[in-house]
Amino acid sequence: MSKLLLDMVGKECKITFLGINEIKGSIISVDDDWIKFKYAKSSKVKIVKTCFVSSILEL
């Protein structure tokens, strides 16, 4: 797992999935296979497989 990805835990970011969907929120935790994040406008938490993430941009 990259140090850069670990440094983004707890920060607001925009995550792009498969180059199609964009979601704003904050990363809660990261491991080799999963990214757990909380949506910016609600308290919902989502867990996504790392292989589906196209890009993560810090806001």
N, CA, C and O atoms as CSV, one atom per row, in Angstrom:
chain,resi,resn,atom,element,x,y,z
A,1,MET,N,N,0.851,-1.174,0.000
A,1,MET,CA,C,0.000,0.000,0.000
A,1,MET,C,C,0.895,1.235,0.000
A,1,MET,O,O,1.939,1.255,0.652
A,2,SER,N,N,0.486,2.245,-0.722
A,2,SER,CA,C,1.333,3.427,-0.860
A,2,SER,C,C,1.213,4.360,0.343
A,2,SER,O,O,0.152,4.481,0.955
A,3,LYS,N,N,2.313,5.005,0.660
A,3,LYS,CA,C,2.345,5.980,1.753
A,3,LYS,C,C,1.432,7.156,1.433
A,3,LYS,O,O,0.798,7.711,2.330
A,4,LEU,N,N,1.362,7.541,0.154
A,4,LEU,CA,C,0.510,8.652,-0.261
A,4,LEU,C,C,-0.953,8.372,0.066
A,4,LEU,O,O,-1.659,9.257,0.549
A,5,LEU,N,N,-1.412,7.153,-0.191
A,5,LEU,CA,C,-2.791,6.783,0.105
A,5,LEU,C,C,-3.041,6.782,1.609
A,5,LEU,O,O,-4.107,7.208,2.054
A,6,LEU,N,N,-2.092,6.317,2.388
A,6,LEU,CA,C,-2.236,6.330,3.846
A,6,LEU,C,C,-2.281,7.755,4.386
A,6,LEU,O,O,-2.963,8.018,5.377
A,7,ASP,N,N,-1.559,8.679,3.745
A,7,ASP,CA,C,-1.557,10.078,4.178
A,7,ASP,C,C,-2.897,10.762,3.926
A,7,ASP,O,O,-3.182,11.789,4.542
A,8,MET,N,N,-3.727,10.219,3.036
A,8,MET,CA,C,-5.015,10.833,2.709
A,8,MET,C,C,-6.134,10.423,3.670
A,8,MET,O,O,-7.241,10.953,3.581
A,9,VAL,N,N,-5.865,9.498,4.577
A,9,VAL,CA,C,-6.878,9.065,5.541
A,9,VAL,C,C,-7.277,10.250,6.414
A,9,VAL,O,O,-6.424,10.927,6.989
A,10,GLY,N,N,-8.583,10.492,6.506
A,10,GLY,CA,C,-9.116,11.581,7.313
A,10,GLY,C,C,-9.275,12.895,6.571
A,10,GLY,O,O,-9.804,13.852,7.136
A,11,LYS,N,N,-8.834,12.972,5.325
A,11,LYS,CA,C,-8.921,14.212,4.557
A,11,LYS,C,C,-10.080,14.161,3.571
A,11,LYS,O,O,-10.483,13.087,3.124
A,12,GLU,N,N,-10.614,15.343,3.235
A,12,GLU,CA,C,-11.676,15.449,2.229
A,12,GLU,C,C,-11.074,15.175,0.854
A,12,GLU,O,O,-9.990,15.664,0.536
A,13,CYS,N,N,-11.777,14.399,0.047
A,13,CYS,CA,C,-11.275,14.087,-1.283
A,13,CYS,C,C,-12.419,13.760,-2.230
A,13,CYS,O,O,-13.567,13.600,-1.815
A,14,LYS,N,N,-12.083,13.664,-3.506
A,14,LYS,CA,C,-13.035,13.266,-4.539
A,14,LYS,C,C,-12.524,11.957,-5.123
A,14,LYS,O,O,-11.402,11.892,-5.627
A,15,ILE,N,N,-13.351,10.908,-5.056
A,15,ILE,CA,C,-12.969,9.584,-5.514
A,15,ILE,C,C,-13.712,9.279,-6.811
A,15,ILE,O,O,-14.927,9.459,-6.888
A,16,THR,N,N,-12.992,8.822,-7.821
A,16,THR,CA,C,-13.588,8.441,-9.104
A,16,THR,C,C,-13.538,6.925,-9.237
A,16,THR,O,O,-12.486,6.310,-9.060
A,17,PHE,N,N,-14.697,6.324,-9.553
A,17,PHE,CA,C,-14.797,4.878,-9.718
A,17,PHE,C,C,-14.903,4.529,-11.190
A,17,PHE,O,O,-15.776,5.041,-11.891
A,18,LEU,N,N,-14.024,3.663,-11.661
A,18,LEU,CA,C,-14.038,3.161,-13.040
A,18,LEU,C,C,-14.111,4.282,-14.072
A,18,LEU,O,O,-14.574,4.056,-15.189
A,19,GLY,N,N,-13.663,5.478,-13.720
A,19,GLY,CA,C,-13.670,6.607,-14.636
A,19,GLY,C,C,-15.039,7.197,-14.891
A,19,GLY,O,O,-15.181,8.054,-15.763
A,20,ILE,N,N,-16.062,6.764,-14.151
A,20,ILE,CA,C,-17.436,7.195,-14.414
A,20,ILE,C,C,-18.020,7.999,-13.255
A,20,ILE,O,O,-18.367,9.167,-13.430
A,21,ASN,N,N,-18.131,7.396,-12.085
A,21,ASN,CA,C,-18.773,8.034,-10.927
A,21,ASN,C,C,-17.763,8.815,-10.104
A,21,ASN,O,O,-16.638,8.364,-9.893
A,22,GLU,N,N,-18.175,9.998,-9.636
A,22,GLU,CA,C,-17.350,10.794,-8.724
A,22,GLU,C,C,-18.123,11.003,-7.437
A,22,GLU,O,O,-19.307,11.338,-7.460
A,23,ILE,N,N,-17.447,10.804,-6.312
A,23,ILE,CA,C,-18.072,10.969,-5.002
A,23,ILE,C,C,-17.140,11.811,-4.141
A,23,ILE,O,O,-15.932,11.580,-4.111
A,24,LYS,N,N,-17.712,12.794,-3.439
A,24,LYS,CA,C,-16.934,13.599,-2.504
A,24,LYS,C,C,-17.168,13.064,-1.102
A,24,LYS,O,O,-18.290,12.724,-0.728
A,25,GLY,N,N,-16.085,12.996,-0.331
A,25,GLY,CA,C,-16.188,12.510,1.037
A,25,GLY,C,C,-14.820,12.465,1.675
A,25,GLY,O,O,-13.861,13.038,1.157
A,26,SER,N,N,-14.733,11.780,2.803
A,26,SER,CA,C,-13.453,11.650,3.484
A,26,SER,C,C,-13.134,10.173,3.685
A,26,SER,O,O,-14.013,9.369,3.996
A,27,ILE,N,N,-11.873,9.834,3.503
A,27,ILE,CA,C,-11.425,8.457,3.653
A,27,ILE,C,C,-11.295,8.151,5.139
A,27,ILE,O,O,-10.645,8.889,5.879
A,28,ILE,N,N,-11.917,7.060,5.567
A,28,ILE,CA,C,-11.865,6.642,6.968
A,28,ILE,C,C,-10.705,5.681,7.195
A,28,ILE,O,O,-9.939,5.841,8.144
A,29,SER,N,N,-10.577,4.682,6.323
A,29,SER,CA,C,-9.477,3.725,6.447
A,29,SER,C,C,-9.159,3.113,5.093
A,29,SER,O,O,-9.976,3.137,4.172
A,30,VAL,N,N,-7.947,2.559,4.993
A,30,VAL,CA,C,-7.465,1.981,3.744
A,30,VAL,C,C,-6.676,0.717,4.075
A,30,VAL,O,O,-5.922,0.691,5.048
A,31,ASP,N,N,-6.848,-0.325,3.271
A,31,ASP,CA,C,-5.942,-1.466,3.333
A,31,ASP,C,C,-5.623,-1.894,1.906
A,31,ASP,O,O,-5.939,-1.165,0.967
A,32,ASP,N,N,-5.011,-3.046,1.721
A,32,ASP,CA,C,-4.572,-3.457,0.380
A,32,ASP,C,C,-5.721,-3.688,-0.583
A,32,ASP,O,O,-5.543,-3.515,-1.789
A,33,ASP,N,N,-6.898,-4.074,-0.095
A,33,ASP,CA,C,-8.016,-4.423,-0.968
A,33,ASP,C,C,-9.197,-3.470,-0.902
A,33,ASP,O,O,-9.984,-3.422,-1.847
A,34,TRP,N,N,-9.352,-2.714,0.170
A,34,TRP,CA,C,-10.567,-1.924,0.390
A,34,TRP,C,C,-10.256,-0.492,0.793
A,34,TRP,O,O,-9.248,-0.217,1.445
A,35,ILE,N,N,-11.149,0.424,0.390
A,35,ILE,CA,C,-11.126,1.813,0.849
A,35,ILE,C,C,-12.470,2.079,1.504
A,35,ILE,O,O,-13.514,1.858,0.890
A,36,LYS,N,N,-12.456,2.549,2.741
A,36,LYS,CA,C,-13.682,2.858,3.474
A,36,LYS,C,C,-13.770,4.373,3.586
A,36,LYS,O,O,-12.848,5.017,4.088
A,37,PHE,N,N,-14.896,4.952,3.111
A,37,PHE,CA,C,-15.021,6.405,3.162
A,37,PHE,C,C,-16.432,6.819,3.548
A,37,PHE,O,O,-17.385,6.048,3.433
A,38,LYS,N,N,-16.538,8.068,4.013
A,38,LYS,CA,C,-17.814,8.642,4.431
A,38,LYS,C,C,-18.190,9.734,3.449
A,38,LYS,O,O,-17.374,10.590,3.110
A,39,TYR,N,N,-19.454,9.695,2.990
A,39,TYR,CA,C,-19.947,10.710,2.058
A,39,TYR,C,C,-19.894,12.095,2.697
A,39,TYR,O,O,-20.065,12.226,3.909
A,40,ALA,N,N,-19.659,13.125,1.892
A,40,ALA,CA,C,-19.528,14.492,2.392
A,40,ALA,C,C,-20.850,15.055,2.896
A,40,ALA,O,O,-20.867,15.755,3.909
A,41,LYS,N,N,-21.963,14.766,2.215
A,41,LYS,CA,C,-23.233,15.398,2.559
A,41,LYS,C,C,-24.118,14.551,3.460
A,41,LYS,O,O,-25.215,14.984,3.812
A,42,SER,N,N,-23.681,13.368,3.840
A,42,SER,CA,C,-24.474,12.534,4.739
A,42,SER,C,C,-23.533,11.741,5.633
A,42,SER,O,O,-22.312,11.829,5.503
A,43,SER,N,N,-24.105,10.980,6.523
A,43,SER,CA,C,-23.276,10.187,7.427
A,43,SER,C,C,-23.120,8.748,6.941
A,43,SER,O,O,-22.662,7.888,7.693
A,44,LYS,N,N,-23.500,8.479,5.678
A,44,LYS,CA,C,-23.371,7.128,5.134
A,44,LYS,C,C,-21.901,6.773,4.935
A,44,LYS,O,O,-21.084,7.613,4.558
A,45,VAL,N,N,-21.588,5.517,5.197
A,45,VAL,CA,C,-20.236,5.003,5.006
A,45,VAL,C,C,-20.287,3.931,3.930
A,45,VAL,O,O,-21.199,3.103,3.920
A,46,LYS,N,N,-19.311,3.939,3.021
A,46,LYS,CA,C,-19.270,2.966,1.936
A,46,LYS,C,C,-17.891,2.317,1.907
A,46,LYS,O,O,-16.876,2.967,2.159
A,47,ILE,N,N,-17.874,1.025,1.597
A,47,ILE,CA,C,-16.623,0.294,1.450
A,47,ILE,C,C,-16.501,-0.120,-0.012
A,47,ILE,O,O,-17.425,-0.714,-0.569
A,48,VAL,N,N,-15.365,0.192,-0.636
A,48,VAL,CA,C,-15.172,-0.058,-2.062
A,48,VAL,C,C,-13.868,-0.819,-2.277
A,48,VAL,O,O,-12.865,-0.542,-1.619
A,49,LYS,N,N,-13.886,-1.774,-3.194
A,49,LYS,CA,C,-12.657,-2.487,-3.553
A,49,LYS,C,C,-11.684,-1.515,-4.223
A,49,LYS,O,O,-12.080,-0.725,-5.080
A,50,THR,N,N,-10.438,-1.575,-3.835
A,50,THR,CA,C,-9.416,-0.670,-4.354
A,50,THR,C,C,-9.279,-0.768,-5.870
A,50,THR,O,O,-8.989,0.237,-6.519
A,51,CYS,N,N,-9.476,-1.940,-6.448
A,51,CYS,CA,C,-9.285,-2.109,-7.898
A,51,CYS,C,C,-10.301,-1.320,-8.716
A,51,CYS,O,O,-10.058,-1.072,-9.897
A,52,PHE,N,N,-11.437,-0.913,-8.131
A,52,PHE,CA,C,-12.443,-0.150,-8.860
A,52,PHE,C,C,-12.186,1.355,-8.822
A,52,PHE,O,O,-12.853,2.105,-9.534
A,53,VAL,N,N,-11.245,1.805,-8.019
A,53,VAL,CA,C,-10.966,3.232,-7.874
A,53,VAL,C,C,-10.014,3.678,-8.980
A,53,VAL,O,O,-8.909,3.150,-9.110
A,54,SER,N,N,-10.455,4.664,-9.783
A,54,SER,CA,C,-9.626,5.193,-10.872
A,54,SER,C,C,-8.688,6.281,-10.375
A,54,SER,O,O,-7.513,6.309,-10.741
A,55,SER,N,N,-9.211,7.193,-9.527
A,55,SER,CA,C,-8.373,8.273,-9.011
A,55,SER,C,C,-8.933,8.803,-7.699
A,55,SER,O,O,-10.124,8.677,-7.411
A,56,ILE,N,N,-8.041,9.400,-6.910
A,56,ILE,CA,C,-8.416,10.056,-5.660
A,56,ILE,C,C,-7.742,11.417,-5.661
A,56,ILE,O,O,-6.517,11.508,-5.734
A,57,LEU,N,N,-8.543,12.480,-5.581
A,57,LEU,CA,C,-8.019,13.845,-5.566
A,57,LEU,C,C,-8.322,14.485,-4.227
A,57,LEU,O,O,-9.469,14.477,-3.781
A,58,GLU,N,N,-7.308,15.040,-3.582
A,58,GLU,CA,C,-7.510,15.727,-2.308
A,58,GLU,C,C,-8.124,17.091,-2.569
A,58,GLU,O,O,-7.685,17.808,-3.468
A,59,LEU,N,N,-9.148,17.459,-1.784
A,59,LEU,CA,C,-9.808,18.758,-1.950
A,59,LEU,C,C,-9.233,19.791,-1.025
A,59,LEU,O,O,-9.672,20.940,-1.033
